[in-house]
Amino acid sequence: MNTFMRRAKALALVVPLIVTLGACSRAAETTDAAPKGEGPASEVRLGFFPNITHAAALIGVEQGTYKKYLGEKTKLTTQTFNAGPAEVEALLGNSLDVGYMGPGPAINAFTNSKGAIRIYGGAASAGAQLVVKPEINSAADLKGKTIAAPQLGGTQDIALRAWLKDKGYKTDHNGGNDVKIQDQDNGVTLDSFKKGGLDGAWLPEPWASRLVLEAGAKVLLDEKSLWPDGKFPTTVIVARKDFADKHPETLAAILKANIEAVQLSKGTNSADAKNSANKQLATLSGKGLSDAVLQRAWSNLELSNDPLAKQFAKQAKDSVKAGTLTSEPDLTGIFQLDALNRALKEQGLDQTVSSDTGGK
């Protein structure tokens, strides 16, 4: 096993877990009644990123929506992460209960933990771009260059490595160094690009927009171009299955808060949603986004309750291409969307979200 695989596996599975779980149907069969558990949790520990692709979480915290649905019996504790693998580590280490993350780490966590982590809803579609120095005009110009991604094994890291492989490049995981991939914190990437230390980066919003508007980068590739109708899951809601089974009311409260944030982002309410997300970013980092960055980042994505399950077959293939997984996984049971569909119905929304992955 090469160094890349050892590191990726360590990020995806940090504690030994022995879990025996029955396979679950992929079909979006929604029961009318929530399963019985042990009652609301005394505390729910929620993870997310300080990114616009996690705007639903930012809005829910800023507007107090999570607390509204959780009620007085459940304390909300939040923690932020730069990328998915670190959040997976917290989930599998039992220091986090529910989290927002990209599909790549969610697939790896589900696979390597034998189902201890499941996907319970969606949060955002699109909002990731490969941005580069102005003199880079095509994939052919990337040979010998250094490109950043948020974290080894993260969703953008996987997308970058898979795309480079499709373009014929060998990187550090498949016997070459045609393109050097630098996995690092998004803030470090911005500073490094400004100083000329990077040639480009594959980043989620608002970081792609920040490099374009604050550091002079240009878009070489919008990831939308790689997906049917430009739709692909950027952020999904995952939880430890044991927590969700014990505390279905608490999980439902998180999902209802997410639904409210998604609805707020649509139509005439979008300005309020954007401002709330930016206020929470300012709380977390000490400074909000400029209006230009906020508007550009917001226009590049869509908040959505649908995790776009049918796109996960490609996501799994990309994880194999990237070297994060050694073989294409069986995704049966990765989605548990009954609670989401009940919550949508309770909120008066005529929607049914499918858990059909459309593949293996």
N, C-alpha and C positions, 0 to 999 in steps of 0.2 A: 504494500500500500504506500503510495507516494505521500509527500509532505502535505500537498493540497488536500488529499482525501482525509488524512488524519486530522487536519485542522477543521475541515468542514464537518466531519463526523463528531468531533469534540464539541463544536458549537451547537450542533443540533441535538445532542444527547449528552447531558452533563452529569446525570445521576442514573444509576442502574434502576430500571423499572421493569417489573414483571407484571404484565397486564394481560388478562385473558378477557377478550371482548368478542361478542358475537358480531357477525357481519350485519350491516344495516342496508336496507333497500335504498337505491338511488332515487327512486320515484318520490315526487313531492306529495306524499300522502300525509295530510294534516288531520290529526285527531282534534275533536272539539274541546276536550278537557285537558288541562295541563297535568302532567304526571305528579303524583304525590311524592313529596320529599320530607325533609326534616324541618321545613319552615324557612323563613327568610334568614339569610346569613347575618351574623352580628357585624360583619365587616366584609366588604368586597374591595379587592385590590386591583385597580384598573391601570393597564399600561397603554401608552400611545406615543407617537413621535411628535415633536414640535414642527410639523410639516403641514402645508395646506392640503396634501393628500389625506391627512387625518383631521380635516376640518370638522367633521361631525363630532369627534371627541372634544375638540377645542371649544366648539359651540356648546356642547352639553355641560362642560365644566364651567365655562364663563357665565352661562345663563342659569345655572343651577338646575338644569333639567334632570340630571341623574338623581340629584338629591330629592327632587319633587317626586319622582317615581319610586325611589327606594324607600322613602318615608323615614320616620324617626327610628325605626328598629335597626336600620343598617347604616353603618358608617362607611363613607366613600373615602378610600385612600388612593391617590394617583401617583404614577411614576412615569417619567419620560425616558425614551431610548433613542439612540441615533439610527438604529436599523434592527431588522427582525431577529437575527441570530442571538443577539444579546437578550432580547425579550423572550425568546424561546428558552434560553438558559434560566431566566427567572421563573417562567411557567413550570418547567420541569423540575426546578429546584424548590417548588412549592412556596415561592415568595411572591407569586402573582396568581390571580384567579382568572381574569378576563383580559384580553389584549387586542388592540388593533395592530395588524401587521400585513405585510405583503404576502401574496400566494406562495412564493418560493419557500420561505421559511415555514409557512403553514404546512405545505406538503411534506417537507423534510421532517418536521416535528411529528406529524401524524404517522409517517412511515417508520421512523426510527424509534418512536415510543410505542409502536403497535397499537395505536388508536387512543392513547391517553389524552391527546389534544384533538378537538374537532372544530369545524367551522360552523358557526351559528348564524352568520349574516354577512351582508356586504356593507361597505361604507363609501367606496369611491371607485370610479372607473377612469382610466387614462391618467395623464398628468406626469409623464416621464419623457425625457429627451436626452439625446446625445448631443452635447454642445462642445464646440472646439474653437481653436484659434482661427482667426479670419483666413489665414493662408491655406488651411486644410479644406479641400473641396470635394473629396470623395473618399471612399473606404480605402482605395489604393494609396492614399496619402498618409495612412495611419502606420505604415510599416516603420518600426523603430521609435514610435512615439510612446508617451506615457499617458494613460487614461485612468481617471479615478472613478471609484464607485463607493457607496456608503459603507459597506462591510462585506467581508468574505462570506458568501452563502446567502447574502441578502437578495431581494427581488431584482434590483437594478444590476447587481453584480452578476447574477445568473443570466439576465437578459443580455448584458454586454458580452459575456464569455460565449454564450450560445451564438450570438450574431457574428462575433469575430470568427468562430469556427466555421459558420456557414460561408464566410468570406474567404476561407482558406488559410486563416492565420493560426499559427501555433502559439499558445501562451504557456504560462508556467505550469498548467495542469496537464498539458498533453505534449510535453517534450520539446518545448521551444520558448522563445522569447521575442517573437516577431513584434508583438505589442506588449509593453509592460503594463500590468494592471496594478494600480495603487489603491488599496482599500483603506479608507480613512474617514474620519468625521467630516460631515458636510461643511462645517464652518472652516475647518482646516483646508478643505478643497478650494473654497472661495479665496482664501488668503493666498494659497499656493499658486492658483491660477493667475491672480493679480500680479504676483511676483515673477511669473514666467516659469514656475517649477513644474507645470503640467501643460499638456497639449490639449486636454479635453476631459470631459467627465460625463458619465451616464447617470442622471440625477432625477429624483422626484421633485415636484413643486413644493416650496417656492424656489428651491436651489437652482434649478435650471434657469428660471427667470432672473435670479440674482446674478448668475454668471453672465447672462446676456446683457442685462441692463446696467449692472454695476462694474463688470469686469471686461466688457468688450467681446464676449464670446458670440458665436453664431450657431444656429441649429444645423447640424449635419443630418440628423435623423430624429423625427418625431416618432416615438414608438407606436403611435396610432396607425402608422402606415403598414405595420406588420400584422395587423389584426382585422378581421372582417368588420366592416362598418366603423372601424376606429375604436371599437370597444374592447377593453381588456381590464381585468380586475387589478387594481393597484393596492387597495386596502380591504381586508376582510376582518370580521370579528371572530376571534377564536376564544376558546375557554378550555380549562381542564374539565374533562368529562365527569370526573368524580364530583367536582364542585357544582356543575350544571345539574347533575342528577340529584344531589342533596338539596340544592336550593333553586328549584325552578322559578320561584317567584322573583328571586334576585336577578337571575338571568333575564327574565321577562322584563324587568324594570330597565335594565341596561338596553335591551333591544327597543323598548318603547321610547327611551330618550334618544336613541339613534334615529328612529323613525321621525321623531319631531324635528331633529336637526336637519335631516334630509329634506323634509317638507318645507322647512324654513328657507332652504337654499334655492327654492324654485320660484320663478316668476317675480312678482312684486316684492317678495320678502328677501330676495337675494342680497340686497344691500345690508340689511340687518344681520344676515348670516355672515357675510364677509367681515363686517365690522366686529362682530363678536369673536370670530376666529382670530382676527388680528389683535384684538385686545388681550386675548389669552396668550398669544405669542409674546406680546409685550410683557405680560406678567411673568412668563417663563424665562425669557431671555433678557429682559430689561429694555428692549426696544422692539417696536412693531415694524412691519414692512412698509416701505414707501407705497404711496397709492399706485404708482406705475407698476411696481412688482406685484402688488396684490391683485390688480386687475388682470395682468397678463397671466399670472399663475392660476387664478380662478377660472379664466376663460379656457384653459387647457384641460380641465377635468370636469367630471360630473359626480356629484354626490348621489349615491344610490344604495338602496337596501339589498339589491340583488348582487350576490357574489359572482354572478356570471359563471355558473358551474360548468357550462359546456366548454369554456375556454381552458379548463384545467388539464385536459388531455395534452394540449400544447405546452402548458406550463410544466407538466411532468417531463415531457420530452426535452424541454430546454434545460431542466435540472440535470438530466443525464448528459446532455451535450456539454454543460458547464462543468461536469465532474462532481457536482454536489451529491448526486445519487449514482450508484454503480449500475442500476438497471431501472427500467420504467416501472413505477409502483402500481399496485392495484389500489385505486382510489375509492373502492366500495366502502361506504360508511363515513367518508371524510366529512360529508355535509349532514348536519342535523338541523333541519330548517322548520320542523313542526312549530317550535316556539315562535319563530319569526312570523310564520304565516298566521298563527293565532293572534299575535300582537298586531299585525297589519289589519286583520279582520276587526279586532277590538277598537282600533283607531279609525274605523270606518273607511278603510282603503280597500278598494276592490282589486286586490292583487294576489297572485299566488306565485311564489318564488320556487323555481324548480331546482332540485338537487341532482339532476341528471348530468353527469360529467361528459356524456357523449363519447366515452372512450373506455379504455381498460380500467 
